[in-house]
Amino acid sequence: MALKTIVVAGTPGAGKSTVLSKVSIPKVKIVNLGDLMLKYTKLSDRDSLRSLPIKEQIKTRYKAINDLSKKSGIFVVDTHLTVKKNAQYLPGFSTNELKKLGLLGIIYIDAKSEDIIRRRQKDKTRKREQESEDEISMQRLANLSIMAAISTELNVPFFIVSNNEGELEKAAEEASHIIKELIL
């Protein structure tokens, strides 16, 4: 079986990894691109990846995607459409990298900016930047723009799943339904 992937992305704190932790579909493997990238660094956690110089981030991401492209099966890739460092945005991947992965579609896990701030403040396990609602809204817009461009360039569908406060199960159910639809 050839490699087929579905990208699940979202602004840090929107809950994409939490939503995916509730998704279980036979024969579908969930991988976190940041975890794959860590193998090529001396860093101890995914949040530190954005501290790497841009060229190093790109090179590390390329190695991780190249490794994944050699696999076969169906993978859900938990990742980011953009990596934000101060006022700078770096795309989470290039369309050429995604072509290597047999992309079936993109699912964007979204949440309100104020909910993202609350979630980031509560989550003591992560080292995330402290950002205002306006900064988070700007990143959400950048992510949605990149998602639309990738969708157009690669002719794949995209979906937006709202992970509203207190509705995790609903978001996970919707994401599961979309994944099942994409792999049929």
C-alpha positions as CSV (number, residue, x, y, z in Angstrom):
1,M,0.0,0.0,0.0
2,A,1.3,3.5,-0.9
3,L,1.6,6.2,1.7
4,K,-1.5,8.3,2.2
5,T,-1.6,11.2,4.7
6,I,-4.1,13.6,6.3
7,V,-2.7,16.7,7.9
8,V,-4.3,17.8,11.1
9,A,-3.2,21.3,12.1
10,G,-4.2,24.1,14.3
11,T,-2.9,27.1,16.1
12,P,-0.9,26.0,19.2
13,G,-3.4,25.6,22.0
14,A,-6.4,25.0,19.8
15,G,-6.4,21.3,21.0
16,K,-5.4,19.4,17.9
17,S,-3.3,16.8,19.8
18,T,-6.0,16.5,22.4
19,V,-8.7,16.0,19.7
20,L,-6.5,13.4,18.0
21,S,-6.0,11.5,21.3
22,K,-9.7,10.7,21.2
23,V,-9.5,9.5,17.6
24,S,-9.0,5.7,17.0
25,I,-9.5,4.3,13.5
26,P,-8.2,0.9,12.5
27,K,-5.2,0.9,10.2
28,V,-4.7,4.7,10.6
29,K,-1.5,5.7,12.5
30,I,-1.3,9.1,14.1
31,V,2.2,10.7,14.1
32,N,3.4,14.1,15.4
33,L,5.7,15.8,13.0
34,G,7.5,17.6,15.8
35,D,8.3,14.3,17.5
36,L,9.7,13.0,14.2
37,M,11.8,16.2,13.9
38,L,13.2,15.9,17.4
39,K,15.2,12.8,16.3
40,Y,17.4,15.1,14.2
41,T,18.2,17.6,17.0
42,K,19.7,17.6,20.4
43,L,16.5,19.3,21.8
44,S,14.4,17.7,24.5
45,D,10.9,19.0,23.5
46,R,8.9,20.0,20.5
47,D,8.3,23.5,21.7
48,S,12.1,24.2,21.4
49,L,12.1,23.5,17.7
50,R,11.0,27.0,16.9
51,S,14.1,28.3,18.6
52,L,16.3,26.7,15.9
53,P,17.5,29.0,13.1
54,I,15.1,29.0,10.1
55,K,17.4,27.1,7.8
56,E,17.9,24.4,10.6
57,Q,14.1,24.2,11.1
58,I,13.6,23.6,7.4
59,K,16.4,21.1,7.1
60,T,15.1,19.2,10.2
61,R,11.5,19.2,8.9
62,Y,12.7,18.0,5.5
63,K,14.5,15.0,7.1
64,A,11.4,14.1,9.1
65,I,9.1,14.3,6.1
66,N,11.6,12.4,4.0
67,D,11.6,9.5,6.6
68,L,7.8,9.5,6.7
69,S,7.6,9.5,2.9
70,K,9.3,6.1,2.8
71,K,6.5,4.5,4.9
72,S,3.4,2.9,3.6
73,G,-0.1,3.0,5.0
74,I,-2.4,5.7,6.2
75,F,-1.1,8.4,8.5
76,V,-2.6,11.3,10.3
77,V,0.1,13.9,10.7
78,D,-0.3,16.2,13.7
79,T,1.5,19.4,12.8
80,H,1.4,23.1,12.2
81,L,0.6,25.1,9.0
82,T,2.8,27.9,10.3
83,V,5.5,28.1,13.0
84,K,5.5,31.5,14.6
85,K,8.5,33.1,16.2
86,N,7.9,36.7,17.3
87,A,6.4,38.4,14.2
88,Q,7.9,35.9,11.8
89,Y,5.9,33.0,10.2
90,L,7.6,30.0,8.7
91,P,5.4,27.6,6.7
92,G,5.0,24.2,8.5
93,F,5.9,22.5,5.2
94,S,6.2,23.1,1.5
95,T,3.8,21.8,-1.1
96,N,6.7,19.8,-2.6
97,E,7.1,18.1,0.8
98,L,3.4,17.4,0.9
99,K,3.4,15.9,-2.6
100,K,5.8,13.2,-1.3
101,L,3.3,12.3,1.4
102,G,0.3,11.4,-0.7
103,L,-1.9,14.1,0.9
104,L,-5.6,13.3,1.0
105,G,-6.8,16.4,2.8
106,I,-6.2,18.9,5.6
107,I,-8.2,19.2,8.8
108,Y,-7.8,22.4,10.7
109,I,-8.7,22.3,14.4
110,D,-9.8,25.7,15.4
111,A,-10.8,27.5,18.6
112,K,-11.5,31.0,19.7
113,S,-8.5,33.1,20.5
114,E,-9.6,33.6,24.1
115,D,-10.0,29.8,24.6
116,I,-6.5,29.3,23.1
117,I,-5.0,31.8,25.7
118,R,-6.8,30.0,28.6
119,R,-5.7,26.6,27.4
120,R,-2.1,27.7,27.0
121,Q,-2.1,29.2,30.5
122,K,-3.5,26.0,32.0
123,D,-1.1,23.7,30.2
124,K,2.1,23.7,32.3
125,T,3.6,20.8,30.3
126,R,4.3,23.1,27.3
127,K,6.6,26.0,26.7
128,R,4.5,28.3,24.5
129,E,4.8,32.0,23.7
130,Q,2.5,34.3,25.6
131,E,0.5,36.1,22.9
132,S,-2.5,38.5,22.8
133,E,-5.8,37.7,21.3
134,D,-4.9,39.8,18.3
135,E,-1.6,37.9,17.8
136,I,-3.4,34.6,18.0
137,S,-6.1,35.8,15.6
138,M,-3.4,36.9,13.1
139,Q,-1.8,33.4,13.3
140,R,-5.2,31.8,12.8
141,L,-5.7,33.9,9.7
142,A,-2.2,33.0,8.4
143,N,-2.9,29.3,9.0
144,L,-6.2,29.5,7.1
145,S,-4.6,31.3,4.2
146,I,-1.8,28.7,3.9
147,M,-4.4,25.9,4.2
148,A,-6.4,27.4,1.3
149,A,-3.3,27.8,-0.8
150,I,-2.2,24.2,-0.2
151,S,-5.7,22.9,-0.9
152,T,-5.8,24.8,-4.2
153,E,-2.2,23.9,-5.3
154,L,-2.6,20.2,-4.5
155,N,-6.3,19.9,-5.3
156,V,-7.2,18.4,-1.9
157,P,-10.1,19.3,0.4
158,F,-9.8,21.1,3.7
159,F,-12.1,21.0,6.7
160,I,-12.4,23.2,9.7
161,V,-13.4,21.5,13.0
162,S,-14.3,23.8,15.9
163,N,-12.9,22.6,19.3
164,N,-15.1,24.8,21.5
165,E,-14.7,24.8,25.2
166,G,-16.4,21.7,26.7
167,E,-17.0,20.1,23.3
168,L,-13.9,17.9,22.9
169,E,-15.9,14.7,22.2
170,K,-17.9,16.5,19.5
171,A,-14.7,17.8,17.8
172,A,-13.1,14.3,18.0
173,E,-16.2,12.7,16.5
174,E,-16.3,15.2,13.7
175,A,-12.5,14.7,13.0
176,S,-13.0,10.9,13.0
177,H,-15.9,11.2,10.5
178,I,-13.8,13.3,8.2
179,I,-10.8,11.0,8.4
180,K,-13.0,8.0,7.6
181,E,-14.5,9.9,4.6
182,L,-11.1,10.8,3.3
183,I,-9.6,7.3,3.4
184,L,-12.6,5.6,1.7
